[in-house]
Amino acid sequence: MPITQKEFKQRRLDLMNHMESNSIAILASANAVLRNGDTEYRYRQSSDLHYLTGFNEAYSVLVLIPGRAQGQCLLFCQEKDPHKELWNGKLLGPEAAISELGMDDAFPISDIDDILPGLIEGRERVYYAMGKDEQFDHKVMEWVKVIRKKVRSGAHSPGEFLVLDHLLHEMRLIKSKAELELMRESGQIAVRAHKRAMAVCKPGMYEYEVEAEFMYEFFRSGCVSSAYTSIVAGGDNACILHYTENNQQLSDGDLLLIDAGCEFQHYASDITRTFPVNGKFSVEQKAIYELVLKAQLAAIEQVKPGNHWDDPHSTTVRVITEGLVELGLLKGEVDALIESGAYRDFYMHRAGHWIGMDVHDVGDYKIEGQWRQLEPGMVMTVEPGIYISRQNTSVDECWRGIGVRIEDDVAVTRNGHEVLTSGIPKTVAEIESFMAQA
C-alpha cells in the first residue's frame, strides 16, 4: 500500500501548523553522489523531502510558506528535457509537479536564484537544516545576502534561522497505518531473505555467496537496495560489530551471524540472525545463543506504551549479566557487575534504535534529559548480543570465537507491540530442524 498524495499533503500541512508565524522552510533534495570516475551511485532521495512529497528526483527544493495567499507549498525541480530524458530517464517537470504532487506552484530549478530571495524577503524566520550540505548552505546565505543588500530600499531580512529537524523528525517518529504496512512488507521480504540464506548455508561456502542469496530475495521482491551494508560474519568475524568484508570461507563448527535488511518503497527493515554453519549448535554455542534469545524475548515484552525507551535495554543488561554469571563467564554480584559495567566486555552496544525511512531513524531518545515514553506508532529494533573473540583470554578456550546477535523490528501498538519481522526460525530446535530439512 503506497503512501497516497493525500497523506503527503497532510504531512506538509501538519508541519506548517507547527512552524512559527511569518516563517519559511527550505528543504533541499539529496545530491547525486559519484561512485567512481563519472559514474554515480543509484540515486536515493533525502528521507525528509520524500516524507513530505514522495518526489524522488535530484536537483529539487521544497519551500513551505505557511499562510501565503499565493500558495504555501512550492517546488523547484528540473524542467522536462527530451535530450536529458533520453540518457537518464523521465523527469516530472514543474507542470506535472502541481497536478501529481499537489503543489500550489512549481518552478524550474534554474530559476531558484531569481525567485527564492523574494520568497524569503519579509519572513522573520527561516527553517533550514544548516550544516548538512555545505554547498547548499552557501546558496542559502547568498540568498539572504541578496535581501540584506536591499535593506536601505525597504527590504526586510530574516532575523532568525531555526532548525527544521526537530519538528519534522518528531512527525517521522510516529508511523502512520500506511507506513506500518510498508514496514511490514519490508520486514517480511527480509524474513524470506534470511530464511533463504539459512537454508543454503553449509561449510565451505564463502560469506559473499550467502550474501548473494539474500540479496537475490531483496531484488526479486521489489527492493532497489539493501537498507544498509550487510554483515555476513562467520566464526570470529561475528565478534566484529560492523564487519562488512564478507569474503571469508565458512568453516564447519562455526556460527554465522547475518545482519541484513532491505529498503522497500523508502522504508527499512533490520534483522540479525545467528546460526551454525553446519546446522548443529555446540554445547557452548547453544548456551550463549539461548541466553541472547532469552534477553531479546524479555526485552520485546518491555516494548509497550507507557514504558520508556531504555526499559528494553536495561532488561537485556540484567538478563545477560545474570546468564554470564551462571555460565561462569562473569564473577561477582549481579547488581555490582551491572553498576560497574563489567558486562560490556561481552555486550558493548545498546539493545536497539529507531527504524523507519532510515535504518537508524530520526527522533529523540530523551526528552529534557529523561528517556522518552514509548507511544503507539514508534518502531524500534531489539538486538542484544554477546561477543567472545578468540583474543579474549579471560575465558576458557571453548567459549572463544562465539558471537551471537538476534534482532527484530518491533512496533509499539495501542495495547503492546507487534514484531514486524516474525517468521524466521529462532529457537535452537527450530533452527536445527529447519536447516536439517533444507
HELIX and SHEET records of a PDB file:
HELIX    1   1 GLN A    5  HIS A   18  1                                  14    
HELIX    2   2 SER A   47  THR A   53  1                                   7    
HELIX    3   3 PRO A   82  ASN A   88  1                                   7    
HELIX    4   4 GLY A   93  LEU A  101  1                                   9    
HELIX    5   5 ILE A  109  ASP A  111  5                                   3    
HELIX    6   6 ILE A  112  ILE A  120  1                                   9    
HELIX    7   7 GLU A  134  ARG A  148  1                                  15    
HELIX    8   8 VAL A  151  SER A  153  5                                   3    
HELIX    9   9 ASP A  165  LEU A  173  1                                   9    
HELIX   10  10 LYS A  177  VAL A  200  1                                  24    
HELIX   11  11 GLU A  207  ARG A  220  1                                  14    
HELIX   12  12 GLY A  235  CYS A  239  5                                   5    
HELIX   13  13 VAL A  283  ILE A  300  1                                  18    
HELIX   14  14 ASP A  310  GLU A  326  1                                  17    
HELIX   15  15 VAL A  334  SER A  340  1                                   7    
HELIX   16  16 ALA A  342  ASP A  345  5                                   4    
HELIX   17  17 GLU A  397  TRP A  399  5                                   3    
HELIX   18  18 VAL A  428  GLN A  437  1                                  10    
SHEET    1   A 6 ASP A 105  PRO A 108  0                                        
SHEET    2   A 6 CYS A  73  CYS A  77  1                                        
SHEET    3   A 6 VAL A  61  LEU A  64 -1                                        
SHEET    4   A 6 SER A  23  ALA A  28 -1                                        
SHEET    5   A 6 ARG A 125  TYR A 127  1                                        
SHEET    6   A 6 GLU A 160  LEU A 162  1                                        
SHEET    1   B 2 LEU A  34  ASN A  36  0                                        
SHEET    2   B 2 THR A  39  GLU A  40 -1                                        
SHEET    1   C 3 SER A 225  SER A 226  0                                        
SHEET    2   C 3 CYS A 262  PHE A 264 -1                                        
SHEET    3   C 3 TYR A 267  ALA A 268 -1                                        
SHEET    1   D 3 ILE A 231  GLY A 234  0                                        
SHEET    2   D 3 LEU A 255  ALA A 260 -1                                        
SHEET    3   D 3 ILE A 271  PRO A 276 -1                                        
SHEET    1   E 2 LYS A 366  ILE A 367  0                                        
SHEET    2   E 2 GLN A 370  TRP A 371 -1                                        
SHEET    1   F 3 VAL A 379  VAL A 382  0                                        
SHEET    2   F 3 ASP A 408  VAL A 412 -1                                        
SHEET    3   F 3 HIS A 417  VAL A 419 -1                                        
SHEET    1   G 2 GLY A 385  ILE A 388  0                                        
SHEET    2   G 2 ILE A 402  ARG A 405 -1                                        
END                                                                             
